[in-house]
Each structure stands twice: as C-alpha cells, then as structure tokens.
Amino acid sequence: MPVQPLAELVRFARRNSPFYRELYSRLPDEVAHVTDLPVVPQAEFWRANSPRDNRLLTAPLAEAVVFRSGGTTGSPKFSYYTRTEWREFTATFGRGLAGAGLRPGHRVADLFYAGDLYASFSFVLDSLHRSPVANVRLPIGGATPWESTAATLEEFRVQVVAGTPTTLCALAERLAHAGRTLPDVELLFFGGECLFSDQLPLLKAAFPNAEPRSLGYASVDAGLLGAAVPGDDPRVHRAFVPDTRVEILHDETDLPVDADGVPGRLVVTSLCRRLMPVLRYPAGDRAEWVDRAAGVFRILGRAEEGVRVGPVSLHTEDVHDVVAAADTSGEVTGVQLVVRRRDGRDGLVLRLAVAEPGVVRAELGTAVVAAVLAQRPFYADATAAGHVDPLAVEWVRHRDLAVNSRSGKLVRVLDERPHS
C-alpha cells in the first residue's frame, strides 16, 4: 500500500470505521495536520477492535492475516493486515536491516517465537526475505531444544542470530554451562524487548565475536516505528519516513515535544494501513528525541511498566538500574520483580539470575537491597509500619526466570498474589 496523504486517510477512516467516525465526530471535515487529531484512547480502541462485531476495521474481514499481541495493556489483542499491507510492512522493515548490520550472504537464524497467532517469527523471516540484502534464512524458532539450535548454528556456521534478548541469553547460558562457544556468530539481532548491560557478559561468553544490535523497532499493533541506527546505543532508532509519523508527547499536556532530550510517550501514525487504521496510536513506550529534525529518537522503556506493593510504587526500569549499579562485579544477568502476599501483606522479591545460584552471595544481596531501599525509602517506611513484607532477594539461573509462553519474552513483573 503506497503512502497516503494524511487528509485522505482520515477521510477514509471516518467514512468506513464506526470507531473513528465517532472519535472524530467533532473535528472539521478536513484535517490537514496530525496534531489536529486526538490521541487514540486505547481502552476504547481495543473494545471496538473485537473479533466479533468489530467497529474499528474499515471493511469486512474477508482478506487479511491476523496476529495476536499483548498490546500495551498486557491482555491479548488482535491486529489485522491485508496481504498488501503485510508485504509493504515487511519490505520496509527489511530495508532497514542493512542499517542494523545485515551484509550480503549472511546466514541468519530466526529464533523468534511462532504459532498461537504470534507475529515475530513470521515478521522477521518475511523481512529478511524481502530485504534488498541477499541472505540465507534458517527458520529455527524459539521453542526448539537448545541442543538442536546449537547444532544447526554450528553446522551452517551461522553469522547472525535473531531473537528476543531473553531467548538469546537462555541459549547463551546453556552454551556457557556446557563449555561451548559459537565464534562464527558476528551479530546478535535482538528485538521485542530491551537489552540491558548486565546481559552482555553472558552473551559474550557464548558468542565471543558477536556484537548485539537492535534489528529495528516495530510492533504488531503499532506497526513500523524505527529503523536501527548504527552506534554505541542500541536504543537509538530513526523513524520510518514517509511510511510513519512518530511523535513524542509531553506527559502532562499531550503536546508534542520539540526539544531533544526531553522524555515523553511515543505515539505513531501509519500512512500505509487502511484496514486497521493506526492514527496517533500510543506505542506503549517512552522515548526522547536525539535529533528531532532527522527523526532520530531513543527508546527509554515501557511507558507504564511498574509494580505496586502495598502502598509502594516502583518502576521496573529504576529497580533494574539500581541493581546494575550495586552489582559491581557483573554477576547478575537478569532481573525479575516478583510480588507475593503472605499473612495479609504484600512483599517484593527481587529474582536475580546468576551463573551459580547455590553460591552464597550475602554481601551482594545486602548491597542490592540497600541500594533499592535508598532509591525508594518509602518501602522501608512501609515495612517498619507493618504494611509490607521486607524486600527479599532470590537467586536463580537465567533459564528459571519466567517468560511469556507465546513470545519467549521475559516477564519483568510477576504477580503471584491470589486475586480471587
């Protein structure tokens, strides 16, 4: 689907989508600027986008590919692409893979997850297929036993391995534990979640000659978001112009951020999707402009990802940063926040992945707890008042961290409280 003028796309959505007709009912007949449109209210968007009695789509569901996503609210949602839209989506993303480091003749293993309407495996495979850079594609998947995956990587001397950071780290841990390395791998293409500095030593141990890089920034619900930008910071991406328009909005006012380095929430408008229009849709991430004029931005993490323990709120990004700072020896390769309830009180457990969980790490555990409490002293106050259980640490292997059963992504907050 070619790029369409915004005014024409808005007219089309108003004419054919009951949801957008109602959302835009108070707007003038002609809309020339994207900022004239309201930001999509996500709860209403997904209620209208139900599999039955759909009020969002602009046509009956007669020709499309359907994918499921967690959306930004955590519950499964469904996204629809016509074959033309999907072809253009993957072709545009495939062009961006050259900037991520894909080179002619690279042998690429796709370790993303497939099945259950999950998109990433097909998306990456199709993007590689439609990339202008010639490559050899090995569709292994994320659920294949690690021994078989490692054997295929060795047999074909694979140079690029693509997967979520959690999948890549789980494979790296298995390899390191077995005393094996894969020196032929040059690039680790990650996507779907952030890669943190504490994961780099584990990846280096198994892939000694590989450089981790973002393969690009996209989601099944929001579509194209950003192409990878070469450099030291894998969070930096460039908007897919002219296919999409990316905005960063101030948290308090929802007005566009004009200056570089000012955090806000990222919203996207797709100028190529008509069946399921995406117009000023919140992508679910926070970001800041690196070079607004050039469309270059830095992803800062999920917009609303956090945890509430009794009266205490904590953001996962903050806890992750504190743990990394306290872990001066670089032993921790993964962090998961686990909320439990005992004797009428909530409590937070920091589940920390290390190479040998059985080794006593009293000093590191004490340092981590002290650092988190120093950053969030209200937790210590709530503990002293008997409102929450003391902050605790649990040592595990990386493979023991809970992951999403469909996508293989790390579940960063695990709520084990009874909710019935």
N, C-alpha and C positions, 0 to 999 in steps of 0.2 A: 504494500500500500504506500503510495508516494506521500511525502509530507504535504499536509493540507494547511491552508490559511486558518488561523485561529477562529476568525469570524464565521467561516463556513462550517468548521467542526462544531462550534457552539450551536449554530442554527440546526445542524443535523441532529445533535443530541437533544435539543429542545423539541424537535418535531417528532422524534422516534422513541425517546426514552421517557416513560412516565416519571421516573425519579428526577431526571434533570429538568423536565418540564416544570415540575413543582418547585425544585430548588431555585430555578431561575425565573420564577413567575413574576418577580418584582423588578427584574432587570429591563433595561430598554431593549427594543427589538434588535438593535445592532450593538455588538460588543467588540471593541477593537483591541483592548488591552487585557492581558491575562489578569492583571491586578483588579480589573473590574468584576471578576468572578469571585464568589465566596469560596473559602477553603472547604473541601468536601467534609461533611460531618460523617465520620467513619461508622458510627453505630447505625445511622440511617442508611448509609451506603450498603452495608452488608445485609441489613434486613431486606432491602429492596433486591439484593442480588442472590436470592434463594434459588435452589434448583427447580422448584415448582413455583408457579405464579410469579415469575421474575418480572420486576418492574424497572430494572436497570438497563438490561440489554436493549439494543436498538432494532433487533429483528428476532424472529422466532429461532429457536435453537435447532437449526437444520443442517449446518455445516460448521464444525469447529473442533478444536482439541480442548479438552477440559483438564485442568490441573487443580490440585488442592494445595492450599498454603495455610500456614498458621496465621497469616495476616499480621497486623501489629497488635492484636488483642489476645493472641495465643490460641484461640479456638479455630478449628479448621474452617476455611472459606474456599470458594471455588472461583477460578479465573478462566476466562474463555478467550480463545484466539481463533480467527479464521486461518485457513491454510496460508493465505497470502500474508496476513499479519505475522504469523509464526515464522514464515520464511524470511521476511524482512527483519524481524526481531533478531533472529539468529545470525543472519548475514551481517547486519550492522555490528553486532557484538563480536562476530568472528573477525571483522576488520580490525577491531580494537586489540585482538590478541597479539598482533605484531608489535604493538607498543608495550605489551606485557613481557615480551621476550621470545615469542614463538619464532623459530627460524626454519627455513626450508629443509625438509627431510626429518625434522624432529619426530621421534617416536613418542607418542603421548598416551599415557594410561589414564583412563577416566575412572576414578574411584568414587564418584558421587553416587548417591542412592537412587534406585529406580523402583517403580511399582507403587501401588496404592495411590495413584494419581499424582505422585511427586514428580516435580519438573526437572530437577537439577541435572540428572544423568542425561536425559534426552536433550536438554538445553545445551549442555557443554558439548555433547557429541555432535549435535547439529551445527553448533557454532564452529567447531573445528572443521566439520565437513564443508561448510560454506566460507571458511576463511580463505582469503586470497593467497595465504602462505601454505604451500604444499606440506602435508604432514601425514604421518602414519598413525591411525587411531586404534587403540586397544580398549574395547568396552568391557572392562573388568567388573566395575560396580563396587559399591561399598560394603556389601554383605558377604563377599567371597571370603573364605577362610584365609587367614594371613599367610599360611604356608604356600597356598596356591598362588596368591597375589605375588608374593616374593619370588616364587619360581618363574612366573611369567615375566616379571620385571627383569630378572637376571637373564632369562633365555633370549629375550628380544633386546637386551641392553637398552632398556628404556631410558630416555633422556629427560622426559618431562612427566611428572606425576601430578595429577589434578584431583583435588578433593577438599573436603572441609578440614580446617585445622585439627579438629578432633579426630577425624579419620587418619590424617597424616601422622599425628602424634601417637595414636594407638598402634599403627603399623611400625613406627619408629621404635616404640617401646618394646615390641615383640622382637624386632630385629636386634636391638641392643642387648636384650636379655639373652638372646641366642648367640651373641658374639658375632653377628653378621653385619656387614655394611653393603651399601649399593653405591659404589663410587662412580658408576656411569651416569647417575641422575644429575642433571645440571640445573633444573628448575623444579621448584615445588609450587605449582599454581594452586593457590587457596582461594576459597570463596564461601559465601554463606554465613560467615561469622568472622569476628576479628581474630587476628593472630597476635599474641602477646609475647613480649620479650622473654618471659620465663619459659616459653615453649621452645625457644631457639636452641638451647644446648641439647635437648633431647633429639631434635631434628638433625642437628649437626653430627651427633654420634652415629646415627644410622645412614645419613646421606652426607658424607663429609665434603663433597664437592658441589652441593646443591645450594642455590640461592632461593629463599622463599620470596614469592612475589604474588601480589593480587592479580587474578586473571581478569578482573573487572568487577563492576558493581551493577547488579541488576536484581530484580525480584519478580516472582511470577505475578504478583498483584500489581505492583507499580510499573513493571516493565524495565526499559533501559534507564539507567541512572548515570553511570560514569565509566569511562574507559580508564584503564590503569595508566598512571604517569610514571615513567622510569625515575628512580631516585632512591634516597635512603628511607623515605617514609611511605610504607605501603598503603597508608590510609588516604593518600592524595589521589584524586581522580579528576578527570576532565569530562564535563557534560557532553552527551552525545548530541551536538548541534549539527543540523537543524531538527533532528528527529524528536528531541525532547527539550523542554524548558525547565530548568532547575531553579528553584528559589530557596533562599534561606530566610525564615521569618523570625522576627523578634518574639520571644516567649510571651511577653506581656501584651503586646499590641497586635500581633499577627501582621505587622507591616514588614515589607522586605528589608533585609539587612543590606546596606550599601557598602559598608566598610569591610576591609579584610580583617580577619582575626576576631570577629565578633560571633560568638556561638548562637545558634538558633535551631529551629526544627526545619528539616528539609521537606519540601513539597515538590511534586513533579507534575508536569503536564505533557502527555504524549500527543504528538501531532500526527501519529500514524495508526492509531487504534480507533475503530468505529463501532465494532460490535459491542465492546465493553469500554466505553469512553473513560479515560483517566484524565481528569481536568482539575488541577490544583489538589492533587491527592497527597495526603501526608504519607511519606515513605516509612515512617517509624523510626528514623534515625536523627540524631543531632549532628550538625556539621558547622563548619566555618569556611568562609572564602579565603583561599590562598592568593588568588588573583581573579577577582570578580570579572574584570574585563575579558579575561581569557576563558572564563567558565571553569576555573580550577578550584576545587574545594577539598577540604579534609574531613573525613568521617570521624565523629567524636564518640560514637557508641549509640546504643538504643536510647530512644527519647524518654521512655518511661520505665526502664528496667530497674527494678529495685525490690526491696523486701520490707515488710512491716512486721516487727517482732514486738508484740505488746504495744506500748506507746511509742516505740522507737522505729524510725525510718532510716534505712541505709540504702545507698546506691551501689550496685554491684561494681561499677567502674571504680568508685572510690575505694572500696574494700580491696579490689584487685591491685590497685596502685599501692596501697598501704602494705599489703603482703609482699609485693615485689621489692619494696624499699627495705622491709625488715629482713628479707631473705638475702643477706649479703653474699652468701656462698652459692646462690643459684641452685638450690636443691629442689625447689618447688616447680613442677611442670604443669600444674593445673589447679584451679580453684573452683570450688562449688559451695554455694551457700545453702545450708540445709536448715529448715525451720521445723522444730519439733515442739510438742506440747506434753507436759508432764505435771501432774498434781495441780492442774488448773493454771499453769503458767507457760507462756511461750519461751522458747530458748533458741539461740542461734548456734549452729555448729559449722565451723569452717572445715570443709573436707578438702584436704591438701594432698595432691598427688606427688609422690616421690619415688625414687628407684627402689628403695628398700624400706617398706613401711614398718617392718619389725624392729628397726634400729631406733633406740630411744633418742628423741630429739627434744628433750625438756627445755633446753636453752632457746632453741628456735621457736618452739611452741609458745614459750613465755614471751619472747620478743614480739611475735605476731599478735598475740592477744593484747599486749601492752600498746602496740602501735595502733591497733584498731580502736581501742578504748580512748587513746589520746586524740584520735581523729574524731571520734564520736563519743564524747564524755557522757552524754545523756544515757547511753547504755549502762555505764557503771552506776549512775544515779538510780536508774530503774531497777538494777539488780539489788542495790543496797536497800531500796524501798520494798523489795519483795515482789515487784511487778513482773520480772522476767528471770529466767534461769541464767547463771553465769555463762559468759561466752566460752565455748569449748573448741578444741581442735581434734580432728580425726584424720589419721594418716592412712592413705590408700595408694594403690598403684593407679597409674593413669587409666588403665583399662577398666577400673572399678568405678570411675565417675559415670554418673547416669547420663545417658544420651537419649535424644528423641528416636523412637523406634523406627520412624519412617525416614528421617533425613540424616541420622547419624550425628547431628549437631549436639554439642554439649548443652545440657540443661543447666543454665547458670544459677538458677534458683530452684531448689527442690522443696516443696511444701509437703511435709509428712504429717501435718496436723490433721486430726479427724474433723471432717466437715459435715458430718451428718448429725 
